[in-house]
Amino acid sequence: MMEVLVDELEGSLWVATIEKNRLVGLEIDPTSEEVRWGSIYWARVMTIDKAMDAAFLDLDGTNIGIINNADVMIKQADNSYKRGGEVAIGKVFKSGDMIAVQAKTGYLPRLDDNDLTTEDKSARVSMNITLPGRHLIHAPMMTENRISKRIHDKKQ
């Protein structure tokens, strides 16, 4: 049996997963984290960087994300999706376009000059959106969904 313990400590949310009296997972949601890994955004393309073959996105009016061309998913005529990279990102998007993206890295802003634990970078995002469940990882832009690697029982 698995237990999930949730506690709030100094404004941060801490979640521990315990199985057979052993800690098997720990998630910390710091109050200062502005972009969380896995968050999904309806983002606006701000600028295209031709040298990086990437686009900078307005995620929520405050935070900026960056999407590399390889993380773009292009809808085909048969309604399937194809990963970007064959043509420049500037030929796929223009400023003002709206796209659905998922954060693949979190973003903690630099709170003071002495704080060496945070980075002052934009969050990396991808159009390869995945929605993990207990046993299935739904990937709406991929040809098939994936099964969790946590399943070891063939019957399950």
Secondary structure, 3 states (H helix, E strand, C coil): CEEEEEEEECCEEEEEEEECCEEEEEEEECCCCCECCCCEEEEEEEEEECCCCEEEEECCCCCEEEEEHHHCEEECCCCCEEECCCCCHHHCCCCCCEEEEEECCCECCCCCCCCCCCCCCCEEEECCCCEECCCEEECCCCCCCEECCCCCCCCC
